[in-house]
Amino acid sequence: MARSEQGRLTLRAIETFIAVVEAGSFAEGAQRLGAATSSVSQQITNLEAALGSRLIDRSARPLALTPAGFVFQRRALAVLDEVARAQTELAELDLTALPQLRLAIIEDFDADITPALAARLAQTLPGCNIIAHAGPSHDILAALEARDVDLVVAAELETAPDWMEQHRILRDPYLLVTAKGLVLDPAEPLRALMAAPMIRFAATQLMGRQIETHLRRLRLAPTRQFEFEANHSVMSAVAMLGGWTIVTAPGYLRAPRFHDQLSVHPLPFRSFSRTVSLHARRGVHGALPAKAAEILRDLIAQHLVVPALRDMPWLEGRLDVLQTGAAQTEGPAGGGAEQMLKLVR
């Protein structure tokens, strides 16, 4: 530690403090920062000396903040947001000055849309190092909260935290996918479904939780036996086990190798959908999130909506690119909730 940093309040010390608090330990905070644990500990010690207050109770397990630590954490987060906002505003004056942009995008869009988005952003941000990775919504939203990424494309949260801005991009309806051999009676489709295994998405995923919530709302309780995190595992299990699942249009389109063993239908009960949005820390990146969202709407229309409507024309009016502030509405599909409840009693 340089002597010049001892007893001084530095940006580096603030970043270190937040990393340790969010990681939950000195060791994990050091790993996140790519620094030695001893160096991180010294940074916190110097920060406490500069402030004249103990911020972290080192004797507590797990790590705990002191009352002064809670107060400073709130102020420190505001400082880091202001620094990021200043960097973005300066970069917007000269886009070549933005050194790096970190994107995280749901796996549904990874194959076609993510590379196209990176290429379009590179035209807007010349000289910027664009880093993109894919993951489930809950993981990449957590990365945004931890400041490990800058922009996230994921399922929209029902209640967004105050620090987050969301730009709606896509209304993405849920579909019924069944094995080819599973015959649905048009008059009573749910009888066949209740007799066959439902292949579920893991409850750790936002999509899995939304599906389960909708099924409970409609008083449907398929046997709980098979649950997977990976989309391809779900599609494979549906085909292999002669079962069914509920999935979005991108999820179905991502698994073409199984399409000859699967059938896709509108839901035979009240429809529902997820909203996919671009998320960022509120006000930190200036106009960039809105610009990226506009690019995404164009790419999704081209790479997702057009091929989906070609294969599933009954999605017309349901799979929609959304403009900012667009409302999400749902209506009955198939036999409606009344018929469904009668069938499962």
N, C-alpha and C positions, 0 to 999 in steps of 0.2 A: 504494500500500500504506500503510495507516494505521500510524503509528509504534507504536501500542499493540500491533500484531501482531508487531512485530519482536522476535525472540528468545523468542517464546512458542509453546508447543505448542497449536495450535488445531484444532478439529474441521474447519474449512474447509481447513486445510493438509493434514490427513490425507486428506480426500476428494480433494483435488487430487493428492496423491501416488499414491493408488490409481488414479485416472483416468488419469494419465500412464503408470503401469506397465502397466495393462490395455490401453490403447490402443497402447502401443509407441513413442510419441513425444510430445514436448511439444506439437507442433502439433495432433495428433489428440486428445490429451487436452484441450487448450483448446477444440477444436471440440465435444467431448462435453459439456463444462461450459458452453459458451456464453460463454467468456471469451477475452480476448486472450492470445496466446502469451506476451507479455512479463509479464503479470500472473501466469500460471501458473508461469513460470520463477522469478519473485520469491517466490512462495509456497513453492516447493521450497527456494530458497536460505534463506529464513527458517526453514523447518522444520529444515534441516540445522544452522543456527546454534543453534536451540533445543536440538537433540539433541547437538550437539558432534561429529557424525559425518557424513561424506560418504555419501549414500544412493545417488546415481546417478552412474555414470561417463559424463559428457557427451561424452567423446572417442570412446566406442565407437559403432560403427555396425553393427547397430542398437543402440538404447538398451540399456544393461546395468546391472544392480544391482550395487553393491558387496556384500561380505559383510555389512556393517552393514545395507545396504538389504534383503537377503533376510530378516534377522532382524526388521527393523522392519515389513516387508510383512505377515508373519504376525500380528504384534501389531496392526497397523493394521486388518486385516480383522476381527479379533475386536472391536476397538473399534466399527467401523461396524455390525457385527451387533448388538452390545449396544445401541447407540443406536436402531437400528430396532426392536429388541425392546421397549425402554422406550417408544418412541412408540406401538407397538401396544397394549401393556398399558394405557397411559394412555387410549388411544382406546377400548379395550373398556370402561373405566369409564364413558365417555360417548361413544357411537358417533358422535354429531354432531361430535366433535372430529377424526375422521379426515379430513384435507383431500383426499386423493387416493388412488385405487387404480388401478394399471396392470395390465391383463390382456392376455395374449397367448394366442391359441387357434388350433389347427390349422385350416387352411382348410376342412376337411371339415364343420366345425360352424358356419361363419361366417354362413350365411343365416338360420337359425331359432334355433339354440341360443344363440349369442352375445348377440343382443339380449335374449332372454328371461332369460339369466343376469344381464346388466347391470341389467335391471329388477328382478329379485328381490333382488339385492345392494343396490340403491338403497333398498329397503324396510328392509333390515337396517342400512344405513349412511346414514341421512338426512343430507343436506348434503354428502356425499362426492362429489367429482368423479371419476367412473368413466371411465377411458380404455381402450378396447379396440381391438386390432388383430389381424389374422390373418396367418399365415405358415406355412411348413413347419416340422416339428418341430425340425430341427437349428438353424434360425435363431432360433426363439423360445427354445429352451433356452440358446443362447449369450447371448441378451439377458438371461435370468435370471442367468446367471453374472456378467455385466457389471453387474448391478444396474440395468438399464434398465427392467425390469418387476418386478412383485411376485408375480403368480401366473401360471402357465403351464399350459395344457391341451395335452398333446402325447403322442406315443408314448412309452411307458415305456422307459427305458434298462435294458439288461441288468445293468449294474453302475453304480449311482448313486454319485456322489461323496459324501464324508462330510457335506458342508455342505447336502445336498439332502434334503428330505422328499418322499415320493411317496404320493399317495392314489389307489388304484386305482378306476377308474370303469367301464370297459367292456372286455369281451373282444370283439374285433372280427375275425372270421375273414376270411381271404382267399378270394376267389371267382374263378372263371374267367369272363371276358367275351369273347365271340367275335362276329365279324361274322355277320349273319343268314345269309349264303350259305355259311358254313363248316359243313359237315355232319360231325358226329362219329359214328363207328361205335360203338354202345354196347359192342361186344366189344373194340374196339381204338381207343379215343378218341385216344391219343397219336400214332398214325400221322398223322392229319389235322393235329394241332397242329404236329408236327415239320416238316411240309411247308409250313406257312403262316408268314408273318412274325409274330414276337412283338414287340409294342410295349412297350418297357420304360419304367419310371420311372427317372429319373436316379439314378446311383449316389451323387450328393451327398446324396440324401435318405435318412433312416433307413429309410423304407418300401422304397425301391429296394434298399438294401443287405440288408435282411432277406429280400426276395424272392430276390435273387441267392444268398445264403447257403443258402437252402432248396433252390434248384434244384441247386446244387453238391452238397449233401448227398445228393440223390437221383440224382446223376449225369446230370442233364438239361442239355443244352447247345444250346438253340435258337440259330439264327443271330442274331448281334448286328449289327443294321443300323439300327434306329430306337429312339431314346431321347429322352424329353421330360421336362421338369420339371412342366409344368402338367397337371392332371387332365383338363381339357377337351381338351387337345391329344392326350393318349393315347386318349381315347374317340373323338375324331374320326378319328384315324389308324387305329384298329381298324376302324371302319366303312368308311373310304375305301379301305384297302389289303386288305380281306378277311382281316384277321389276328386276333390274340387278345392278351389281356393278363391279368395277375393283379392284382386290385385289392380293396380292402375294400368292404363294403356302403355306407358313407357316400360313398365315391368314386364308386360306380356311381349311387347315388341323386342325387348332385349334378349329374348330366349328363342330365336328362330329355329334352333336345332330341335326343339321339342314340338314345333307347331303341327307337324303331321300326326302327332299323338294327342293333340289337344283340340278342344272346341272353345270358342269364346262367345259369350252372350251378354246382353244387358242383365242387370240384376233383376231377379224375379220378385223383388220386394222394393220398398221405398229406397230410392237412389240416394247416394251421398258422394262426396268428393273431397279431395284435399286441395289446398291452394299452395302452389309453389311460388316462393318469393325470393328476391335478392335481399340479403340482410347485411347491415354494416353498423358500426358504432355511430350513433347519432351525431351528425355534424362534423365528424372527424375528417372525412375524405371529400368534403365539399360536394361538387356536382358529379363526382366520378361515379358513385353508386347509381344515380339516376341514368347516367350515360350508359353504364354497363347493362342496366336493366332494359333499356331501349334496344341495345344490340341483341340481347338475349331474346326479346320478344320476336324479333325478325328471324333469328336462327331457329327458334323453337317452331315457329310457323312453317319454316322450310323443311327442317329435318325431322320434325315429330308430327305436327298436326296433319300435314298433307299426306304422308304415308299411312298414318293411322286411319284417316277418313277413307283412303283408298281401300284398305282392308276391312274396315268396320264402318260402313257409311251411316249406320244408326247412331254413331257418336256425334253426328252433325248437331251443332247447338249445345253440346254437352262438354266437349273438349275444346276449350276456348282460350286464346291468348287474351290476357287481361291488361287493360290500361290502368294507370294509377287511380286508385279509389274505386275500382270496379267492385260491385257488390256480388256476393256469391249467393245463388238461390238454388234450391233443390225442390224437386217435385216428385210425385209418385211415379213408379215405373212398374211394368209388369202387372201383377194382380193387385198391388197396393198393400198397405199394412193390414187392412181389415181381413183380406183373404189369407194373408200369411199367418195372422194370429189364429184364425179358425183352423188352419191346417196343422199347427203345432200344438194345439190344446190336447 
